[in-house]
Amino acid sequence: MPTSDVGGRTPRAVLFDFSGTLFRFEARDEWFTDLHDTQGRPLDVDKQAELVRRMTQPVGLPADIGDDDRKAWERRDLDPGQHRRAYISVLRASGLDVPGQAESLYEHVLDPHSWVPFPDTASVLRTLAATQIRVGIVSNIAFDLRKVLSLNGLGGTVEAYALSYEVGVVKPDPRIFRAATDALGIDGSDALMVGDSEEADGGARLIGAAFELVDDLPTGQRPTALRAAVRAHGVDI
């Protein structure tokens, strides 16, 4: 069921979150082959999963993070250098304290090949483009995700990007959503926002947009959520 609507009419544009909505950062076994703890033991599956979670989801900072690294964490989605510093610090404090290991794992976040599309991502984006419903991406992020879309042959489906490190504000600040709608030439009330965070993505309601929540699940467990989200607002896909 829709969590809100656009005045009962079909949206002129759909805005999507990126991580956990259109694409998901999913680790590969080979990333951890050469990683180990300070005693030389390989990292177990639970430890690997925790490290990946810390790189992709807002989590509490470890207690032993220094003040400068805390400041970097607060600004991580506004500056690529601060993003790198913050996450490498978190990874080190989370157990990757052998020199070079945190840096090695962090580099995968920046690699477009590390991001896996959900099963219906391509079909939804291409169908929206074909039906002349405009598409934008609104993301709290500190690297250029356009490379991920291009790698998957979807660059031409997205007309506007409002990325926090480019716009200078983070969701749920209404200015980041307005940056997307302004770029698309529409009013906020003509847009639908789809994302996996009620708190962050739900901020689109502040500019009059509708909002539809999807779950951030492993890609194989969420085959049709995007299709259902736009259908709930009158878009026939």
N, C-alpha and C positions, 0 to 999 in steps of 0.2 A: 504493500500500500504506500502511496506517496506520503511523505512527511509534511509536505506543503504543496501548493500549486501556484501556477503563474496566472492568477485570475481566471482559472478555468479554461485557458487557451493553450495551444501548443507553443512551446518556447521557440523564439527565433534563433537562439544560440544555446549550446550546451557547453558548460565549463567543466573541466575534469581536473581533479587532483592527479598527481603522477604516481608517487610511490604508494603501493598498497591499493591503488585504484585501477590505473591503466597497466602498470608494470610492477613487478615484484623483484626485489633483490634476493636471489636464491643461490645459496652457497653450493660449491662443487667440492667433491671429496679431495680432488688434487690440490686445492688451495691449502689444505692442512697437512699435506704429506711431509713437508719439511719444518712444520711448526711443533714445538715441544716446550715443556716447562723448564725451569732452571735446573731440574734434576735429570733432564734428558728424556723424560717420558712423553710419549705422544699424547695429544689432547684427546680426551674421550668425546663421544658424540654429544653429550649434554653440554660440555664446555664449548664445543664448536657452535652449538645452537645458541648459547648465551652470548657469545661474542658477536654472532651475526645479528642477534636481536638488538644488541647495544649499538650497532651501526645503522640500524634502520628505523628504530622506534625511540621516541622520547623516553628516556629512563632517568632515574635518579642518579646523581653523580656519586661515585665512590667517595668515602669519607676522606681519603688521603690525597685528593686532588688539590693542588695549590690554588691560591687566589687568582693568579694570572690565568690559569687554565679554566677556572670557573668563569671568569670574564669572557674568555674565548668561547666557552660553551653557550653563554647567553647570546653571543653574537654569531654563532656558528652558521646560521642560514643567511647572514647578511654579507659575509666576506669569505672568499675561498681560503685565504690563509688562516683565518680564525677557525674555519670548519676543520681544516686539516689538523691544526694544533689541538683542538678540542677532542676530536675522535682518537687521535693517536694517544693522547693522554689517558683517555678512558680505557682504551684497549690495553695499555701498559698496566694501569691500575687494576684491570680485570684479569691479569695473569699473563699477558703477552709481554713479559719483561726481559726476554732475551733480546739483545740489540738487533734491530732491523726487522723483527717479526711484526710488530704493530704496523710499521710503515708498509710492509709487504701486503698485509691483509687490507689495509686501508686503500691501497691503490686499486683494488678490485671494485670499490665503490665507484670510482671514476671511469671504469672500463665499460663502455656501452654494451659489451657482450655479456656483462654480469646481470643485466636486467631482462627479465623474462616477461613477455606479454601474457595477460590473462587470455583464456581461450577465445573470448568474444571481443577482445580489444580491436583487432583489425577490422572485423566485420562491422562493428558499431561505428567506428570512425569513418570508414569508407561509405557506409550507408548514409550517415549524416551529411557527409560532403556531397553525395549524389542527390540528396533531397534538398539541398541548398539550406540546410540548417547549419549555421556557422559554429565552428568549434574553437575553443580556447583551452589552454592549460594554465592553471593557477597552482603554484607549488612553492612550499617553503623548501628551498634547495640552494646549494652554493656551487653548483656546477652546471654546465650547459647540457640539459637533457635533450636538446634538439638532435644531438648525435644519436641518441637511443632511437628516436622516432625515425630518423633517416636510415639507420641500420636495418630497421624492420620494414622499410618501404612505406612509411606512414607520414613522412615529412609534409607531403602535399595536402594532407587532410586537416592540418591544424593551421588556423589563420592568425592566432594571437597567443603569445606567451607572456604571462605575468609571473616572473620568477623573483623570489624574494631578494636575491642578491643583486638583481638588476633594478628592481622597483625601489628597494630600500626600506621595505616594511614586510612584516610577516603576518600570515593568517593568525587570528581572525580579524585583523585590522581591515576595515572596509575599503581602504585605499588600494589594497592589492587586487581586490575583486573589481573595483572600479577601473583600475588600469586595464584589465582585460576587456570589460564591456566598452570602455572608451575606444580601445583599439579596434573593436568589432563594429563600432558605430551604433550601438544599441543602448537602451535604458536597462538598468538592473532588473526592472520588473519583467523584462522580456527574456530573462535568462534562467536556465536551470543549472545548478551546481551539483556535481556528483563527486562524492569523496568518502573516505573511510574514517573520518574524524568528525564527530558531532561538534566538538569544541572548536577545532580549527576551520574545517570546511563549512560548518554550519554558520560561520560568520557571514556567508554570502547573503543570508537573510537581512543583514543590516543595510544592504543596498536594494532590498525589495525582491531579490531573486528567490526562486524555489530551491529547495535542497532535498537531495535524496542520498541516504546513507547506504554504503555497501560495506561488507566485511572484508578485512584484510586477512585472507586465508592463503594457504599454498595454492598455486595456480591450478593444480589438478582438482582441487576441491571447490572451485568457484567458476563453473563453466559459463553461466548465463546471467550473472548479476548485473552487468552493465546494460545488457539488452532489456532486462526487467526494469531497471531504473528509468530508462528513457521511455519505455512503453507506458510506465505508470503516469507519465505526463503527456500522453497523447501522441507520442512519436511512434509510428508504425515501422518496426524493424522485425 
